Amino acid sequence: MVEKVAEMFYGGLAKGKILGAKCKECRKWTFPPVTACRECGSRKIEYKQVSGEGTVHFYSTSILPPKKFAQYSPYAYGLVELKEGPTFLTMVEGLDASTPDKIAAGNKSLPLKVKAKVSKKAGMDVVVFRLVK
Amino acid sequence: MVGKPMASITGVGCTKFGSVLSTPELKGKTFHELVAEAAFEAMDDASMTGKDIDAFYIGSMLTHGSHVYSHHTQLCDWLGMQLKPALHFATACSTLNTGLGLAAMSVASGKFKSVLVVGAETLSSYPDDNPVKRKAIDPVDLWYWTDFGVDQVYAYHHCYDVATAYGAIPTLGYAKKHGLSKDKMDEAMYYVHKEVRTHSSLNPKAFVTDSLEAAAKKKGFKDTFDYWKSANNPYFAYPTRLLSALNTVDGASAYIITRAEDAKKYHEQPVDIIGFNWAASNYPWYDKDPTNWPIDVTAFAGAYKMAGVTGKDLDYLTVHDCMQIYHLTTSETAGYFGKGESWKAIKEGRTLYNGDKPMNTSGGRHGKGHAFGASPGAETYEIVKQMRGEAGKRQVKKELSIAAQHNHGYGMHAAVTVLKKR
């Protein structure tokens, strides 16, 4: 039986828990969780909370965001490396995406530490990151 | 040692790329007619008819523009191939590159002697409950549907932004990795675009046929770099400017694959498929180094191994350039240039049709235009025409023996095929 991973992940977010999958064979993390290990393909995985700690390496914003997220535009969409290893892209709060010059300057200050949080975006609980002061 | 031919390309076809709403060569044509036009050109090129070909594979990605699925049943009689084995397939924007390997395996297995592969896409508009009346597609809707190709459980709902992920971050990554200032990086992307426009302006089947010089002049600029930096070319996703991005178009492309030993029966200058490989990755496509894509590394390594070549053996390279940063990053992954070397080579004009390291002479996904699944067929068409010496004003000056074609298929798939002039 395959677990309802998506429901578990989004249900977890509603309770403030951010779940990933840890492989019992190669010990690598997959984030967000799917039904097998992204690294080695093993189905022997356990769903566990991630630390939420990470590092943002790059970010920018576009003039044609998907219509679902147009209401937040311009927003910083960043490449985050989780402490557990996987990379993930989502909104990063605390980075200035208001103008090209601000984005250029902001990227010069990277990498910076970030912390995950659950935030409602376009009606859904999702994971975003904020800069750690 | 260069590998033996697995199968051969004996006919190619490609429509003009543009809009069925406005481009004179395409105006008023249905999806079905685009398919037939490209396929018939390929058949004529190989001196074959639908009756002579054992099977056909039709590639197309976006049903929202064509209002078609089960493409193979709807098109078989239009192609003169009623009752022939046929199927629809798709790997998004790499579809017709994937078709090269798929058809090569089909003839190499002995099941078929020949296969027609045809791809088509209509992205400007859709038939509005009437096959000859079309309604324009809003670009926001087009991207909403296109984004069905990216992880729909997680990535899309996490504030997904394709232009940043596919254009901006790899560009920022390249600049950082190779110590290029923001101005230097912008200048590097200008030279890539200059190459794109030089090529597309020499390609009568391209969507963008005016040169960068002509476009600048039209807006009152004498200097093309001033035009590049002007408000006419805003940042789409900083540091990626609008002119570094794709143009979505309508169009179709086709080729005929035959057994290598039979190829000369159909065309006196066959082009052999000597290696291919594919790799699929869910999002994200890279780790903290956005210039290094595991799918590309894997696809090139497998295709080169099969072909018995390295990047240094290539006389020509096509990279998938929905965003033009891939002229830099992918040409380096391909080993066509050393790491950090491509931007200098492009600035020196070495990747132009008359340079010593030609690339993307069709004009690529901005200049030739991007008809998603059909796009790679336009690049195969280009390579075959170049190898035969039939590329007209943009004919590559150097002798072409070995070429590699790379495409990305949204979500993300990498397909690499290595071709050799017989």
Boltz contact constraints between the chains, C-beta under 6 A:
constraints:
  - contact:
      token1: [A, 6]
      token2: [B, 153]
      max_distance: 6.0
  - contact:
      token1: [A, 32]
      token2: [B, 154]
      max_distance: 6.0
  - contact:
      token1: [A, 57]
      token2: [B, 288]
      max_distance: 6.0
  - contact:
      token1: [A, 58]
      token2: [B, 169]
      max_distance: 6.0
  - contact:
      token1: [A, 58]
      token2: [B, 172]
      max_distance: 6.0
  - contact:
      token1: [A, 60]
      token2: [B, 164]
      max_distance: 6.0
  - contact:
      token1: [A, 60]
      token2: [B, 168]
      max_distance: 6.0
  - contact:
      token1: [A, 60]
      token2: [B, 237]
      max_distance: 6.0
  - contact:
      token1: [A, 60]
      token2: [B, 238]
      max_distance: 6.0
  - contact:
      token1: [A, 62]
      token2: [B, 161]
      max_distance: 6.0
  - contact:
      token1: [A, 62]
      token2: [B, 163]
      max_distance: 6.0
  - contact:
      token1: [A, 62]
      token2: [B, 164]
      max_distance: 6.0
  - contact:
      token1: [A, 62]
      token2: [B, 237]
      max_distance: 6.0
  - contact:
      token1: [A, 63]
      token2: [B, 236]
      max_distance: 6.0
  - contact:
      token1: [A, 65]
      token2: [B, 161]
      max_distance: 6.0
  - contact:
      token1: [A, 66]
      token2: [B, 147]
      max_distance: 6.0
  - contact:
      token1: [A, 66]
      token2: [B, 160]
      max_distance: 6.0
  - contact:
      token1: [A, 67]
      token2: [B, 140]
      max_distance: 6.0
  - contact:
      token1: [A, 69]
      token2: [B, 159]
      max_distance: 6.0
  - contact:
      token1: [A, 77]
      token2: [B, 159]
      max_distance: 6.0
  - contact:
      token1: [A, 77]
      token2: [B, 161]
      max_distance: 6.0
  - contact:
      token1: [A, 77]
      token2: [B, 164]
      max_distance: 6.0
  - contact:
      token1: [A, 79]
      token2: [B, 169]
      max_distance: 6.0
  - contact:
      token1: [A, 81]
      token2: [B, 288]
      max_distance: 6.0
  - contact:
      token1: [A, 87]
      token2: [B, 284]
      max_distance: 6.0
  - contact:
      token1: [A, 87]
      token2: [B, 287]
      max_distance: 6.0
  - contact:
      token1: [A, 89]
      token2: [B, 165]
      max_distance: 6.0
  - contact:
      token1: [A, 89]
      token2: [B, 284]
      max_distance: 6.0
  - contact:
      token1: [A, 90]
      token2: [B, 158]
      max_distance: 6.0
  - contact:
      token1: [A, 90]
      token2: [B, 159]
      max_distance: 6.0
  - contact:
      token1: [A, 91]
      token2: [B, 159]
      max_distance: 6.0
  - contact:
      token1: [A, 100]
      token2: [B, 235]
      max_distance: 6.0
  - contact:
      token1: [A, 100]
      token2: [B, 238]
      max_distance: 6.0
  - contact:
      token1: [A, 103]
      token2: [B, 238]
      max_distance: 6.0
  - contact:
      token1: [A, 104]
      token2: [B, 182]
      max_distance: 6.0
  - contact:
      token1: [A, 107]
      token2: [B, 172]
      max_distance: 6.0
  - contact:
      token1: [A, 121]
      token2: [B, 159]
      max_distance: 6.0
  - contact:
      token1: [A, 124]
      token2: [B, 157]
      max_distance: 6.0
  - contact:
      token1: [A, 126]
      token2: [B, 157]
      max_distance: 6.0
  - contact:
      token1: [A, 126]
      token2: [B, 158]
      max_distance: 6.0
